[in-house]
C-alpha cells in the first residue's frame, strides 16, 4: 500500500496548521484536529483489510534516504505488519474518540486549537514510533512522544503543579531514553545496521553478554515510557494535564510504547534469559506496586493512574515470559486501551460535572444524576476487574495462566494483583457512584453532553466485547507471523480450576472493599491517622523519596563537590600560578627603573660586595 505515510502525515499536518495558524483556527481548529486521526483510522482499516486478505505478511514503504554517512546509512521506511497494524488501529481509533470527547471537555478553554494541535502531534509521533521499520526512526517517534507529553501534561502551565509535573515526566523519561540511545549505538556497532530485520538476522551470532546488554538497555528505555519500576514516578504527577491527555497517555499512546518496544524486540530477548527474567521481574514488581498505590488514592485520576501502572506491569510480565506470553501482552494492551480510555473519560465526565473536583471523598451518589456516565463507567470497571465475559476477563486471565506456567511465585504475584485490582476499583466505584452524597454546596452535577457521552458509549461497548479478539484464537494466529508459533504454558492445575481460582480472588477483593467502604461513613477529608501501609501507599510507596535519596541528593552533592573542586582546585591552581607569576614580575620590574643613578648605585653596591667577599677569602 503506497499511502501508508498518510497515516502519520495527516495528524502531523493538522498539528502544523493548528500550532502555526494562531487565532485564525479558533472557529474550526477542533474539527480539523478531530478529523485528522479519524482519517488516519480509515486508512489504517483499509491497510488492515489489505493485509488480512492478501498473501503478504507485511506492507512496506520506503520513503527516502534519511542518513547517508559512509558506512552508516538509514532508509526512512514504514512497516505495516500484524503487530503495528493493531497499534495503528488502537492509536487512531481510541485516539479519535478521545479527540471527539475533547471537543466538549475543552469547549471553554481559550487555547483549544493549540490543545488539539498538541494532541495531533502526540498521535503522529506515536504512529511514527509503531510504523517505523528501523530503531533509529522509531527513536524519532519515541522522542516526539516525550515532547508531546511534556507539552500536554503542562498545558495548564499557569498551575505550578502542572509545570512541575511536565518537567518531571520529561526528566525521568530522559533516563530511559539514554538506555534507548545506547542500545541503538550498540546495534550499529555490532550489526552495522539498526533495522529490525538486520538486527534480527544478526542476533544469532552475538555473544550472550552483548545480547543481555542490548536487552537491558532496551528495557531501561521501556521502563521510562511505560512508567515501570524504577522509572514510574512521573506517571501519577502527569494527572495534572487535562483529562483527555490522561486518557490518551494511558490508553493509546505513551505508556504502551514500552510494551511495543519489548515485543517488537522479541528476537533480542529470546537470545538472553537474563534480560527476559529482568522483564518479568520489572513487570511483576510494577503490577503490585501500582495496584497497592491505587488502594489509597482519593484523587480519582491518580487512582486510575496507579491502575495503569499495574496493568502495564501485566503486559510487561507477559512480554518477558516469551512465546507463551507475547500475544497475550498485546491482547491485554488492546483491551486495556478500551476500558482504560473509558474509565479516564468517565472520570473526566464526573469532574466536568463537579466543577473539576477530583477528590472522591466529595463525590458519592453520582449515579443518580449521571446515569450514562455511571453505566459506561461500570462497564469499564467490570472489564478491568476481570468480570466473566468482559474484555479484561479474557486478556488478564490469559496472562495469569501464562504467569503460572512461568513459575509459581510469578503466578501468585499476578493472581494477587488481580485481587488488589478488584479491591481498589470497587472502592473507587463505591466512593464515586454508590455511597451517600457528599457534594459541595456549590456543585450541581449533571450529565455530560452527547459529544462526551457518545465516545463513552462506544468505549463501553468495546470494554464488553473486546474479548472477541480471542475467539478461535484469532489474535494468536494474527500475530504468529511476527512472534512465531505460540508456546502453551503448562499449568499446575486444570485451566477450569485456574479460572475459578482467579474469579474467587477477584470476588474476595470486591467483597472486602464493599465491607470496608459501604458499611461506614466516608469522611469528606481523609483521616490523618492511618496505618503505615496506607501512609506508604498514599506516598506512592515512597518512590519520590527513594529517587531523592538515591539519585537527586547524591547528584547534588556530587555537583557541588565538583564545583568546589573546580573553584578551589583547578581554578585555584591556575589563578594562584597566575598571581605568583604576576607578583614575581611586579617585584622584578622594580629593578628596572630606567634611572642611570640607580643602575650606578647597584653596580657600586655589587662591586663592594664582591671586594668584601675576595678579602674575606684571602684573610681566611
N, C-alpha and C positions, 0 to 999 in steps of 0.2 A: 504494500500500500504506500503510494508515493506522497500521501498527505499526512503522514504521521506527525510531522513537525508542527502542524496546525494545532495539535492538542496542547502543545506548550505555547505556541505563538499567540493564540487568541487571548488567553488571560494575561500574557506578558504585554501585548499591545494595548489591551484595555487598561492595565496598570499604568503604562506610559501616558496614555491620554488623560487619565484621571489625576495623576500626580503632576502633570505639566499643564493641564488645562485651566487650573485655577477656578475662579468663580463662574466661569462660563459653563462649567459642568454641574452646577448646583441643581438645576432643574431635572436633569436626566442621568446624572452620573451613577446613581444607584441602580438604574435599569441596565445601563451598559455593563456595570460591574457584575450584575447577576447573570446577564445573558452570556457573558464570556465563558464561565465554567460549564454552564448548561450546554453551550455549543460544543465545547470540548468533550462533554459526556456523550453527545450524539455521535461525534466522530469516533470516540472510544468504543461505543456499541457497534458501530459499523466494522471497525477493525477487529473487535472481538468475534463478531459473526463470521468474518472472513477467515480468521484464524481457526475457529472451531469447525468450519465446514470444509476447509481446504486440506491439502496434504502436507503443507509446511508446518514445522514445529515452531517457527518464529517468523515475524515480519521485521525486516530491517530497512534502514535508510541511511546512507552515507551523505552527509550534508556538505562538508568541506574539510580541508586540512587545517586543523587548529594550530598545531605546533610542528614546525619543521626545523629542527636544530641538530644537524649532524645525525648521530645515531638515534636521537630522541625524536620520534615522530608520533603525533597523536591525531588520528582522524576523528572528527566530531560526528559520531554516528548514533542512531537510535535503535533500540532493541525492544520489540513488542512481542514478548513470549508469554506463555501461560502465567508466569509469576507477575510480570509487570502489567499484564492485562488486568488482573484482579485489582492491583493497586490503582491503576488509572481509573477504573470504574468506581472504586471507593472514593478516591480523592475528588473526582469531578461530580459524582452522584451525591454523596453526602455533603461534600463541599458546596455544591449548588443549592441544596436545601438550606444549608446554613446561611448562604447569601440571601435567599428569599426571606428567611426569618429575620435577617438583619435589616431588611427594608423597614419593618415595623419597629424593631427594637431600637434602631438608631435614628428614628424619624426626626427627632427634635435636636439631634446633635448638629451644630453648625458646621462641623468638619466631616459630614457624612461622605461626600465624594472621596476625600482623602482616605477615609477608613476603608471604603470599597477598593480603592487603589492598592492599599496595603494587603487586603485580603486576596486580591488578584495576584499580587506579587508573591504572596505565600504559596498559593496554589501552583503558579507557574514554576517556582523553584522546586516544589515537591515533585511535580510532574517531570522536570528535568532529572531529578535525582533517580526516579524509578525507571525512566526510559533510556537513560544513558547506557551505552554498551562498553564503557570504559570507566575505570575507577577515577581517573582524573576528571572526566566530565561529570561523574557522579559527585565528586567533591565540589564542583562548581555549584551544583544544586544544593548540596549539603550546606555550604556557606550561605547561599541565598536564603535557605530556610532559617538559618541562625539570624541573619539580618532582619528578615521579615518578622520573626518572633520578637526581636528587640523592639521594632517599631510598633508592633501591635500590643505587646504587654505594657509598654509605656505610652500608649496612645493618649490616655488622660494624664499627661505629664505634669499638669498643674497640681496633681497629688504627689507629694513626696514619696509615698509608699509605692506608687506605680513606677516612678522614675528609678527608685532603688531596685525594685523587682526586675525591671528591664535590664539594668546593669548587671544584676546578679546572674540572671539567665545567660547573658552574653558572656560573662567571665567564666562561669562554670563550664559552659559549652566549649570555650576555648581550650580547656584542659583536655576534653575529649577529642577536639579537633586536632590537637597536637599528635595524639596517637594515630589518628586517621592519616595525617600528613606523613608521619614517619613510616606508616605501613605502605603508602604509595611509593615513597622513596625506596623502601626495601624491595618492593616488587620490581621496580625498574632496575635496581642494582642486581637483582637475582635473575630475572627473566628477560630483561631488555625490553619489556612492554608492560603496559598497565591495563590492557584489555581483559575482559572477563575470560574470553576464550584462550588468550595467551597465557594467563596465569593458571587457568585450569589445566592446560596441556603440560605446563612445566612443574606442577605440584608433585608429580610422581617421582621427580628426580632430586628434590631438595632434601636437605638433612632434617632430622627431627627438630633440631634447635631452631632452624630457620622457620619451619612450619609453625612451631609453637610461638616464636616471637611474632610472626605475622598474625596469627590468630589472636594473641593477647592484645596487640596494638589495635586491631580491628574492634575487639571487644571494648577497649577503652573508648574508642570513638562512639560505639553503640551505646555505652553507658551514659555518655553525655547527652546525646539526642533523646534517648528513651527514658531518661531520669531513673537510671538503675543505680543501686548502691555500688560505689560510694559517691556518685555524681548526681544524686537525687535531690539535693537541697533546693534547687531552683524552682521545682515544679509547683509546690504549694504557694510560693510567693507570686507565681505567674498568674494567679487568680485575680490580680489587681487589674488586669485588662478587661475590656467589655466581655460579657458572657459569650457572644458568638465566637470570640477569639479562643476562649477556653474550649468550646466545643470543637473548633477546627483543630487546635493543637492536640487535643486528647483523642479525637475520633478519627481524623482523616489525614493528618499531616505529620507534625514534628515527632511525636513520641513513637510513631510507627516506623520511623526511618531506621532506628537501630535494629529493629526486628528484620526489616528488609535487608539491611547490610549483612547480618549474620546468616540469614537463609540464602541470600544471593551468593555468599562466600562459603557455601556448604562444602565445596571441594577443598577449601583450606582446612576446615575443622575435621574433615574426615581423615586427614593425614596426621593429626595430633590429638591424642587422647587427653593430654594435659589441658589444652585450650578448650576442648569440649567440656571437660569437667569444670573448668573455670566458668563457662557459660551457665552450666547447670547450677553451680553454687550461687552465682550472681542472681539468677532468676529466682531460686528458692528463697534466698535471704530477702530479696526485694518484695516478693509477693507477700511474705509475712510482715515485713517492715511497713509496707503501705497499708495493709489491712489493719494492723494494730493502730496506726495513726488515725485511720478513718473512724475508729471506735470512739474517739474522744473529741472530735472537732464539732463545734457548734455552728461554724460557718458552713453553709450548705455546699458552697463551691469547693471549699477545702476538703470537706468530707469526700466529695466526688473525686477530687484530685488524688487523695490517698488511695481511693479505689482504682484510679487509672494506673498509678504506680504498681499496685498489686496485680492488676490484670495483665499489664505488660510483662510483669515478672513471670506470669504463667506462660506467656508466649516465648520469652527467652528460655525458660526451662525446657519447653518442648523443642525449641530450636537446638538446644545443647544436647538433647538426647540422641539426635541423629535421624537416620531414615525412618525410624518409628515415630518421630515427632514433627518433622518438617511440615507436612501437610496440615497437621492439626494446629500448629502455631499460626499458620496463615488463616486457617478456618476460624480460629478464635479471634484473630485480628479483624476479620471481616465482621463477625457477629458483634464483637465489641464496638466496632465503628458504628453499627446500627444503634445498639442500646445505649452506648455512652453519649452519642450525639443527642439521642432522645432525652436522656437524663439531664444533660447540661442545659439543653434548650428549655426543658421543662423547669429546671431551677431558675433559668433566666425569666421565664414567664411568671413564676411566683415573685421573683424580685421586682419585675416590672410592675406588678400589681401592688407590691408592698413598699413603694417609694424607695426602691433599691436597698431595702433591708436584707441582710444576708444571714442574720443570726436566727437559727431555727427555734431558739427559745422564745422568740417573739412572733412565731407563726401559730400553728395549731388550727385545726378545723378548716383548712383552706379548701378542702374538697367541697364544702357547701357552697362556695361562691365561684369556684373554678373547676367545674366538672370535667371539661375536656382535658385540661392540663392534668388533672388527677388521674383520669383513666389512661391517658397516654403515658404518664409517668409510671403508673402501676405496671404497664406492660414492660417498660424498661427495667423496673425493679424485679419483676418475676424472671426476666431474662438473665439478669446479672447474678441472681442467687442460684440459678440453675433449676427453676421450677420445670417439672416434666412437660415436654412439648415445646417450650420456648427456646429461643436460639441458643442461649448460654448453656442450657441443659446438654445439648449435643456437643458443643465445642469444648467447654471446660471439662466435662466428664471424660471426653476422649484424652485430654491432656493428663488428667489424674490417673487414668488407666495406663498411659504411657509412662508416667512417673513411677508407678508401682512396678512396671516392667523394668525400669532402670535400677531401682533399689528400694528397699522397704523404707529407709529413712526419707528419701526424696518423696516417695508416695505418701507417707504420713504427713509430711510438711505440706504438700499440695492439698491433701484432704483437710487438714486443719485450717488452711487458708479459706477453703470453701465454707467452713462453719463460721469463721470470723466474718467473712463477707456477708453471710446471711444475717449475722447479728447487727453489724453497723448499718446495713441498708434497711433493715426493719426498724432500727432506731430512727433513721432519717425519715422513713415513711410516717411513723407514729408522731414524731415531733412536728412534722410539717403539715400533714394532711388529716390525721386521725384524732389527735388529742384535743383538749379543750382550747378554746380561742384565747390567744394571748397577744392580740394585735395592739399596737399603739393607737391612741385615740385618733391621731391624725391620719391613720391608714384607712383606706377604703378599697380593699381588694376587689378585683373584678376580672372577668375572663379576658384573655388577650384577644386582639383582632385576628381575623382569619389568616392574614398574611403570616402570622406567627403560629397559629394552631394547625394550619394545613401541613406544614413541614413536620409538626409533632405527630400528626396522624399517620403520615407516610412512614416516619421512622418507627412509630409504634407497631405498624404492620410488619415492618422488616424485623423488628425485635421478636415478633411472634413467629414469623415464617422463615427466618434466616436459617433454620436447621435443614431446610430442603436442600441446601448445598451438599449435605452429606448423603442425600438419597441415592441409593445404589452405589455408594462410594464415589459419587461424581467428582468431588473436589480432589480426592486422592488420585483418581485417574487423570484428571485435568493437569495436575502438577507433576505427573510422572515424567514427562519429557525434561523437566528441569531437575528434579531431585532423584530420579530413578525409582525403581520399584520400592513400595512400602515394606518395611520390616515389621511384622506383627509382634507386639510386646507379649511376653509370657507373664501372665498374671498369677499371683499366689492363690487366688480363688476364682471360681467361675465368674464370668462377666456380669451375670444377673445379680450375684451376691455383691459384687463391687458396686453396681448401680444402686442397689438397695442400701448399702453401707453409706454411700455418698449422700443419698437422699435423707438418711437418718441423721447424719451430721448437719446437713443444711437445716433440717427441721428443728434440731436442737438449738441451732443458732437463732432461728426465728422465735422459738418458744422463750428462750432466755431473754431476748430483747423485749418481747411482749410482757413478760412478767416484771421486768425492771422498769419499763417506761410507761406502761399503760395502767399500772396499779398505784402509781404515786403521782403527786402533783409535780409538774415540771416548772421550776422557777424561771423567771424571765432573765435572771442573772445567774451565771454559772457559780456554783459554790467555790469558795476559796480553799476550804479544807478538803482535800481529796487524797486518795491513795497514791503512793509513789508510782504505781503503774499508770494511773490516769494522768498524773503530772508529767511523766515521761512522754506519754502519747500526745498530750497537748503541746509539748515542746518538740514535736517531730522526732521523738526518741533521741533528742539532743544532737541531731545531725549538724546543725549550725555550730553548736558548742564544740563538737568534735573537730569540725573543719577549722574553727578558730584556734583551738588549742594545738592541733597537729600541723596546720599549714599557715594560717594567717599570722599568728603571733610569732612563730619561728621565722617566718618570712620577713616580718617587720624588724625583728631583732637582727637578722642577717643583713638586711638592707642598711639598718642604722650602723651596724658594725663596719660594713664596707664603706659607708660614707665617712665614718670616723677615721678608719684606716686610710682612706683617700686624703682626707683633710690633714690629719696629723702625721701620717706616714709618708705617703707618696708626695703630696703637695708640700708637707713639712720638709722633706729632704730636698726637694727641688728648690723651694723658697729659701731654705737655710743655706744651701750651697750658693745660691744667687746672692744672698745677703753677705756671706763670707767673702765672696769674690769682690762684691761692691765695696764692702768695708775695707778690705785689704787694699784695693786700688785707690780708695779715697785717702788712706794713710800714706801710701807710697807717693801719691800725687803731691803731697806736701813737700816732698824732697825736690820736686821740680818746680820751684817758684818763679824762675825766669830772671832773678836778680843776680848780677855778677858778684856783688859783695857777699851774697850768701854762699855762692859756689866757692869763692876765695877763702871764706871762713871755714868751710867744710874741708877744703884742701889743707889749710893750715892745721886744723884740728887733727886730720888724718896723719899728716906728716909728723906732728908732735907725738901722737900715739905710737907711730912706727919707730921714732927715735928712742922713745922710752922703752919700747919692747926690746930693741937691739942692746941698749945699755944694760938692761936687766939681765939679758942672757950672758953678756960678757962678764959682768960683775959676779955672776953665779959661777 
